[in-house]
């Protein structure tokens, strides 16, 4: 599924707004500052699963990352 289709589906289910709000939260903003945006874009564009897994692992090793992941999980379960 491409990103645009996924976004439309999440918006249709009402989850898109909740996820955007979560991204704008203090935890989301802090994690955003920890991510190398260019490296993330490159990994997505190249389909580099190992690099994406490494970045995700680094984020999830922080308290903020774990909290954000738990919140995303709750949103997606709705």
N, CA, C and O atoms as CSV, one atom per row, in Angstrom:
chain,resi,resn,atom,element,x,y,z
A,1,UNK,N,N,0.845,-1.169,0.000
A,1,UNK,CA,C,0.000,0.000,0.000
A,1,UNK,C,C,0.893,1.236,0.000
A,1,UNK,O,O,1.834,1.328,0.788
A,2,UNK,N,N,0.596,2.182,-0.884
A,2,UNK,CA,C,1.427,3.383,-0.903
A,2,UNK,C,C,1.010,4.335,0.222
A,2,UNK,O,O,-0.068,4.200,0.801
A,3,UNK,N,N,1.874,5.287,0.513
A,3,UNK,CA,C,1.674,6.182,1.649
A,3,UNK,C,C,0.403,7.020,1.507
A,3,UNK,O,O,-0.302,7.242,2.491
A,4,UNK,N,N,0.106,7.484,0.303
A,4,UNK,CA,C,-1.093,8.307,0.113
A,4,UNK,C,C,-2.356,7.496,0.357
A,4,UNK,O,O,-3.299,7.985,0.980
A,5,UNK,N,N,-2.382,6.272,-0.125
A,5,UNK,CA,C,-3.549,5.415,0.085
A,5,UNK,C,C,-3.717,5.119,1.571
A,5,UNK,O,O,-4.834,5.135,2.089
A,6,UNK,N,N,-2.616,4.850,2.250
A,6,UNK,CA,C,-2.659,4.593,3.687
A,6,UNK,C,C,-3.191,5.817,4.428
A,6,UNK,O,O,-4.027,5.684,5.323
A,7,UNK,N,N,-2.718,6.994,4.067
A,7,UNK,CA,C,-3.179,8.229,4.716
A,7,UNK,C,C,-4.680,8.411,4.523
A,7,UNK,O,O,-5.385,8.770,5.466
A,8,UNK,N,N,-5.177,8.165,3.305
A,8,UNK,CA,C,-6.620,8.295,3.044
A,8,UNK,C,C,-7.419,7.312,3.895
A,8,UNK,O,O,-8.465,7.655,4.447
A,9,UNK,N,N,-6.910,6.087,3.990
A,9,UNK,CA,C,-7.609,5.078,4.781
A,9,UNK,C,C,-7.623,5.450,6.260
A,9,UNK,O,O,-8.645,5.294,6.928
A,10,UNK,N,N,-6.505,5.938,6.771
A,10,UNK,CA,C,-6.444,6.359,8.178
A,10,UNK,C,C,-7.382,7.529,8.438
A,10,UNK,O,O,-8.034,7.582,9.481
A,11,UNK,N,N,-7.455,8.466,7.501
A,11,UNK,CA,C,-8.362,9.599,7.662
A,11,UNK,C,C,-9.808,9.130,7.645
A,11,UNK,O,O,-10.636,9.623,8.411
A,12,UNK,N,N,-10.109,8.180,6.776
A,12,UNK,CA,C,-11.466,7.645,6.687
A,12,UNK,C,C,-11.868,6.995,8.006
A,12,UNK,O,O,-13.019,7.106,8.428
A,13,UNK,N,N,-10.937,6.326,8.651
A,13,UNK,CA,C,-11.205,5.650,9.925
A,13,UNK,C,C,-11.133,6.599,11.118
A,13,UNK,O,O,-11.422,6.193,12.243
A,14,UNK,N,N,-10.752,7.856,10.888
A,14,UNK,CA,C,-10.632,8.812,11.975
A,14,UNK,C,C,-9.324,8.710,12.734
A,14,UNK,O,O,-9.129,9.408,13.729
A,15,UNK,N,N,-8.428,7.852,12.281
A,15,UNK,CA,C,-7.160,7.665,12.990
A,15,UNK,C,C,-6.100,8.658,12.550
A,15,UNK,O,O,-5.158,8.931,13.294
A,16,UNK,N,N,-6.244,9.197,11.356
A,16,UNK,CA,C,-5.242,10.124,10.826
A,16,UNK,C,C,-5.083,11.354,11.697
A,16,UNK,O,O,-3.965,11.785,11.978
A,17,UNK,N,N,-6.204,11.919,12.124
A,17,UNK,CA,C,-6.150,13.116,12.973
A,17,UNK,C,C,-5.461,12.809,14.293
A,17,UNK,O,O,-4.621,13.581,14.756
A,18,UNK,N,N,-5.814,11.688,14.892
A,18,UNK,CA,C,-5.212,11.318,16.176
A,18,UNK,C,C,-3.704,11.092,16.019
A,18,UNK,O,O,-2.929,11.468,16.898
A,19,UNK,N,N,-3.289,10.486,14.913
A,19,UNK,CA,C,-1.862,10.262,14.694
A,19,UNK,C,C,-1.120,11.574,14.443
A,19,UNK,O,O,0.008,11.748,14.905
A,20,UNK,N,N,-1.749,12.495,13.714
A,20,UNK,CA,C,-1.118,13.810,13.496
A,20,UNK,C,C,-0.969,14.566,14.814
A,20,UNK,O,O,0.052,15.210,15.054
A,21,UNK,N,N,-1.995,14.484,15.670
A,21,UNK,CA,C,-1.914,15.144,16.976
A,21,UNK,C,C,-0.796,14.533,17.816
A,21,UNK,O,O,-0.076,15.241,18.521
A,22,UNK,N,N,-0.664,13.233,17.733
A,22,UNK,CA,C,0.403,12.550,18.463
A,22,UNK,C,C,1.771,13.006,17.956
A,22,UNK,O,O,2.693,13.211,18.746
A,23,UNK,N,N,1.900,13.162,16.657
A,23,UNK,CA,C,3.159,13.644,16.082
A,23,UNK,C,C,3.489,15.061,16.502
A,23,UNK,O,O,4.658,15.438,16.579
A,24,UNK,N,N,2.453,15.848,16.774
A,24,UNK,CA,C,2.654,17.236,17.191
A,24,UNK,C,C,2.834,17.374,18.704
A,24,UNK,O,O,3.072,18.474,19.205
A,25,UNK,N,N,2.722,16.264,19.426
A,25,UNK,CA,C,2.864,16.298,20.885
A,25,UNK,C,C,4.314,16.577,21.264
A,25,UNK,O,O,5.203,16.470,20.419
A,26,UNK,N,N,4.565,16.934,22.521
A,26,UNK,CA,C,5.946,17.156,22.956
A,26,UNK,C,C,6.848,15.938,22.717
A,26,UNK,O,O,8.000,16.089,22.311
A,27,UNK,N,N,6.322,14.727,22.969
A,27,UNK,CA,C,7.109,13.524,22.727
A,27,UNK,C,C,7.407,13.365,21.237
A,27,UNK,O,O,8.524,13.027,20.846
A,28,UNK,N,N,6.390,13.617,20.417
A,28,UNK,CA,C,6.564,13.516,18.976
A,28,UNK,C,C,7.595,14.501,18.459
A,28,UNK,O,O,8.429,14.154,17.623
A,29,UNK,N,N,7.539,15.719,18.950
A,29,UNK,CA,C,8.494,16.748,18.531
A,29,UNK,C,C,9.910,16.406,18.979
A,29,UNK,O,O,10.871,16.625,18.242
A,30,UNK,N,N,10.034,15.866,20.192
A,30,UNK,CA,C,11.362,15.491,20.680
A,30,UNK,C,C,11.954,14.386,19.802
A,30,UNK,O,O,13.128,14.435,19.436
A,31,UNK,N,N,11.129,13.388,19.469
A,31,UNK,CA,C,11.602,12.303,18.616
A,31,UNK,C,C,11.927,12.795,17.217
A,31,UNK,O,O,12.878,12.325,16.593
A,32,UNK,N,N,11.149,13.727,16.732
A,32,UNK,CA,C,11.414,14.299,15.405
A,32,UNK,C,C,12.807,14.916,15.361
A,32,UNK,O,O,13.512,14.819,14.356
A,33,UNK,N,N,13.191,15.547,16.459
A,33,UNK,CA,C,14.514,16.144,16.535
A,33,UNK,C,C,15.639,15.116,16.591
A,33,UNK,O,O,16.795,15.437,16.315
A,34,UNK,N,N,15.299,13.886,16.947
A,34,UNK,CA,C,16.295,12.831,17.046
A,34,UNK,C,C,16.489,12.096,15.722
A,34,UNK,O,O,17.428,11.315,15.574
A,35,UNK,N,N,15.609,12.344,14.771
A,35,UNK,CA,C,15.643,11.619,13.500
A,35,UNK,C,C,16.411,12.418,12.458
A,35,UNK,O,O,16.206,13.623,12.307
A,36,UNK,N,N,17.283,11.745,11.751
A,36,UNK,CA,C,17.967,12.344,10.608
A,36,UNK,C,C,17.002,12.214,9.428
A,36,UNK,O,O,16.903,11.154,8.809
A,37,UNK,N,N,16.300,13.294,9.128
A,37,UNK,CA,C,15.270,13.280,8.090
A,37,UNK,C,C,15.781,12.844,6.729
A,37,UNK,O,O,15.103,12.104,6.017
A,38,UNK,N,N,16.966,13.293,6.366
A,38,UNK,CA,C,17.523,12.932,5.064
A,38,UNK,C,C,17.819,11.435,5.006
A,38,UNK,O,O,17.554,10.789,3.992
A,39,UNK,N,N,18.360,10.889,6.076
A,39,UNK,CA,C,18.663,9.456,6.115
A,39,UNK,C,C,17.373,8.636,6.084
A,39,UNK,O,O,17.314,7.580,5.453
A,40,UNK,N,N,16.350,9.128,6.765
A,40,UNK,CA,C,15.063,8.430,6.777
A,40,UNK,C,C,14.447,8.413,5.380
A,40,UNK,O,O,13.980,7.377,4.908
A,41,UNK,N,N,14.453,9.569,4.731
A,41,UNK,CA,C,13.916,9.652,3.366
A,41,UNK,C,C,14.672,8.733,2.422
A,41,UNK,O,O,14.071,8.032,1.607
A,42,UNK,N,N,15.975,8.742,2.535
A,42,UNK,CA,C,16.800,7.904,1.665
A,42,UNK,C,C,16.497,6.427,1.890
A,42,UNK,O,O,16.377,5.659,0.935
A,43,UNK,N,N,16.375,6.031,3.158
A,43,UNK,CA,C,16.094,4.625,3.474
A,43,UNK,C,C,14.738,4.209,2.913
A,43,UNK,O,O,14.597,3.114,2.369
A,44,UNK,N,N,13.731,5.091,3.047
A,44,UNK,CA,C,12.411,4.790,2.481
A,44,UNK,C,C,12.485,4.687,0.967
A,44,UNK,O,O,11.953,3.748,0.374
A,45,UNK,N,N,13.137,5.645,0.351
A,45,UNK,CA,C,13.214,5.683,-1.110
A,45,UNK,C,C,13.922,4.458,-1.669
A,45,UNK,O,O,13.544,3.939,-2.719
A,46,UNK,N,N,14.946,4.000,-0.968
A,46,UNK,CA,C,15.732,2.849,-1.439
A,46,UNK,C,C,15.165,1.523,-0.952
A,46,UNK,O,O,15.610,0.457,-1.379
A,47,UNK,N,N,14.186,1.587,-0.060
A,47,UNK,CA,C,13.652,0.353,0.506
A,47,UNK,C,C,14.655,-0.354,1.401
A,47,UNK,O,O,14.675,-1.582,1.476
A,48,UNK,N,N,15.488,0.429,2.082
A,48,UNK,CA,C,16.539,-0.121,2.939
A,48,UNK,C,C,15.943,-0.511,4.301
A,48,UNK,O,O,15.962,0.272,5.251
A,49,UNK,N,N,15.420,-1.727,4.367
A,49,UNK,CA,C,14.767,-2.195,5.588
A,49,UNK,C,C,15.720,-2.237,6.777
A,49,UNK,O,O,15.306,-1.952,7.901
A,50,UNK,N,N,16.966,-2.582,6.559
A,50,UNK,CA,C,17.927,-2.654,7.661
A,50,UNK,C,C,18.147,-1.275,8.287
A,50,UNK,O,O,18.197,-1.144,9.510
A,51,UNK,N,N,18.276,-0.255,7.448
A,51,UNK,CA,C,18.468,1.106,7.967
A,51,UNK,C,C,17.223,1.584,8.710
A,51,UNK,O,O,17.324,2.212,9.763
A,52,UNK,N,N,16.051,1.282,8.157
A,52,UNK,CA,C,14.801,1.683,8.819
A,52,UNK,C,C,14.655,0.971,10.158
A,52,UNK,O,O,14.240,1.577,11.146
A,53,UNK,N,N,14.993,-0.309,10.191
A,53,UNK,CA,C,14.914,-1.078,11.438
A,53,UNK,C,C,15.872,-0.513,12.479
A,53,UNK,O,O,15.531,-0.429,13.659
A,54,UNK,N,N,17.060,-0.127,12.048
A,54,UNK,CA,C,18.045,0.446,12.967
A,54,UNK,C,C,17.535,1.768,13.547
A,54,UNK,O,O,17.636,2.001,14.751
A,55,UNK,N,N,16.987,2.634,12.686
A,55,UNK,CA,C,16.460,3.924,13.155
A,55,UNK,C,C,15.305,3.717,14.126
A,55,UNK,O,O,15.232,4.383,15.159
A,56,UNK,N,N,14.401,2.796,13.797
A,56,UNK,CA,C,13.269,2.518,14.668
A,56,UNK,C,C,13.743,1.973,16.009
A,56,UNK,O,O,13.223,2.352,17.058
A,57,UNK,N,N,14.720,1.092,15.974
A,57,UNK,CA,C,15.276,0.545,17.210
A,57,UNK,C,C,15.870,1.620,18.095
A,57,UNK,O,O,15.706,1.593,19.315
A,58,UNK,N,N,16.565,2.572,17.475
A,58,UNK,CA,C,17.152,3.673,18.244
A,58,UNK,C,C,16.065,4.521,18.899
A,58,UNK,O,O,16.202,4.930,20.052
A,59,UNK,N,N,14.986,4.783,18.161
A,59,UNK,CA,C,13.890,5.569,18.726
A,59,UNK,C,C,13.185,4.826,19.853
A,59,UNK,O,O,12.869,5.403,20.893
A,60,UNK,N,N,12.945,3.537,19.630
A,60,UNK,CA,C,12.229,2.753,20.631
A,60,UNK,C,C,13.074,2.471,21.868
A,60,UNK,O,O,12.549,1.981,22.867
A,61,UNK,N,N,14.354,2.765,21.824
A,61,UNK,CA,C,15.203,2.575,22.997
A,61,UNK,C,C,15.095,3.750,23.966
A,61,UNK,O,O,15.667,3.714,25.055
A,62,UNK,N,N,14.363,4.786,23.573
A,62,UNK,CA,C,14.174,5.951,24.448
A,62,UNK,C,C,12.811,5.864,25.135
A,62,UNK,O,O,11.885,5.264,24.589
A,63,UNK,N,N,12.675,6.455,26.326
A,63,UNK,CA,C,11.366,6.461,26.993
A,63,UNK,C,C,10.292,7.130,26.127
A,63,UNK,O,O,9.156,6.660,26.071
A,64,UNK,N,N,10.653,8.226,25.456
A,64,UNK,CA,C,9.685,8.934,24.614
A,64,UNK,C,C,9.245,8.065,23.438
A,64,UNK,O,O,8.073,8.058,23.063
A,65,UNK,N,N,10.180,7.348,22.875
A,65,UNK,CA,C,9.867,6.474,21.745
A,65,UNK,C,C,8.937,5.348,22.144
A,65,UNK,O,O,7.998,5.018,21.419
A,66,UNK,N,N,9.201,4.757,23.306
A,66,UNK,CA,C,8.329,3.681,23.784
A,66,UNK,C,C,6.934,4.213,24.075
A,66,UNK,O,O,5.941,3.560,23.753
A,67,UNK,N,N,6.849,5.394,24.683
A,67,UNK,CA,C,5.541,5.983,24.988
A,67,UNK,C,C,4.778,6.296,23.696
A,67,UNK,O,O,3.578,6.039,23.600
A,68,UNK,N,N,5.471,6.842,22.724
A,68,UNK,CA,C,4.832,7.166,21.457
A,68,UNK,C,C,4.335,5.893,20.768
A,68,UNK,O,O,3.232,5.873,20.222
A,69,UNK,N,N,5.140,4.842,20.793
A,69,UNK,CA,C,4.741,3.575,20.175
A,69,UNK,C,C,3.502,3.000,20.865
A,69,UNK,O,O,2.612,2.472,20.198
A,70,UNK,N,N,3.440,3.098,22.179
A,70,UNK,CA,C,2.261,2.619,22.904
A,70,UNK,C,C,1.027,3.412,22.508
A,70,UNK,O,O,-0.049,2.843,22.322
A,71,UNK,N,N,1.179,4.722,22.380
A,71,UNK,CA,C,0.048,5.562,21.985
A,71,UNK,C,C,-0.402,5.249,20.559
A,71,UNK,O,O,-1.601,5.201,20.286
A,72,UNK,N,N,0.543,5.039,19.658
A,72,UNK,CA,C,0.192,4.667,18.283
A,72,UNK,C,C,-0.569,3.353,18.299
A,72,UNK,O,O,-1.573,3.215,17.600
A,73,UNK,N,N,-0.112,2.389,19.080
A,73,UNK,CA,C,-0.796,1.112,19.196
A,73,UNK,C,C,-2.227,1.260,19.657
A,73,UNK,O,O,-3.127,0.607,19.128
A,74,UNK,N,N,-2.445,2.123,20.650
A,74,UNK,CA,C,-3.818,2.343,21.147
A,74,UNK,C,C,-4.693,2.976,20.067
A,74,UNK,O,O,-5.857,2.609,19.910
A,75,UNK,N,N,-4.134,3.914,19.335
A,75,UNK,CA,C,-4.898,4.571,18.261
A,75,UNK,C,C,-5.275,3.553,17.181
A,75,UNK,O,O,-6.406,3.549,16.695
A,76,UNK,N,N,-4.347,2.711,16.816
A,76,UNK,CA,C,-4.590,1.761,15.736
A,76,UNK,C,C,-5.559,0.659,16.137
A,76,UNK,O,O,-6.191,0.054,15.271
A,77,UNK,N,N,-5.690,0.386,17.436
A,77,UNK,CA,C,-6.625,-0.640,17.905
A,77,UNK,C,C,-8.070,-0.181,17.851
A,77,UNK,O,O,-8.979,-1.012,17.862
A,78,UNK,N,N,-8.300,1.106,17.795
A,78,UNK,CA,C,-9.680,1.627,17.806
A,78,UNK,C,C,-10.457,1.141,16.626
A,78,UNK,O,O,-11.631,1.481,16.478
